[in-house]
């Protein structure tokens, strides 16, 4: 943002609320925005997992490890 660009970021955006507050200050300072995305929200494996969890009556939390490998165009490393 300080280089004059809006930013997109995969979740999680930041690990702490303090860092989220810092990002908000940088947005205000620069007039640029951070956009948080979840590019895997429509990924079939994620949708299937979400459905399995929704139909299970477990009260405890799940520990999910996700590995997702994809190619990127040249612009990705330059941005």
Secondary structure, DSSP 8 states (H G I E B T S, - for coil): -TTS--EEEES-S-SSHHHHHHHHHHHHHHS--EEEE-TTTT-HHHHHHHHHHHT----S-------------HHHHH-
